[in-house]
Amino acid sequence: MKNLKGILVVLIGVPLLIWGLNILIFPKNDGEKYVDEYINNSVVINVEDSDIDFEFKIKTVYTGIQTAFLRGKISGRKVKTMSFYDKNYKKYFMLFDILYKPTSGTIIKANVNKYDLDSPDYGTKENPIPIFMLDIPKYADNPSYMKAKITDEQYCNTVKFYLSYMMSKREFKKRFEKNN
């Protein structure tokens, strides 16, 4: 009887514990539902990296405990970001998953969400406006730049990741689930 209880704990209890820990420790928004809305509400603008308070980071965003929990690993994704200030918009911007590190004074053609651009809550040093899709005309003739240029699929995946794991629950509810 003790063996049966032990087996039931392992087969039922441990997966439920992992599921519960994922919900408590690694909260996830339902970002996939709102990717198209976020992208369709974006505009193309030109911003300039004026190198004021330049910051380049690689951080890991944890997305949950792996199902192969016996390995003791937590799944995550390394996200390369670069923050910069644009003197024309007088706002801070943050490039996500950048492939090239632009030099100071580089003009960047960027897809930016209109809500983020217009909101006083975004564009600060603490909460820069995210940029996921960009073009840097200065590098357009470079063959390696052309190979590294982000595709529409990569753009959608990065937006989905941002909405699901990086945007705060409070902000996500405010923007997308206001009627729920």
Order of alpha helices (4+ residues) and beta strands (2+ residues): alpha-alpha-alpha-beta-beta-beta-beta-beta-alpha-beta-beta-alpha-alpha-alpha
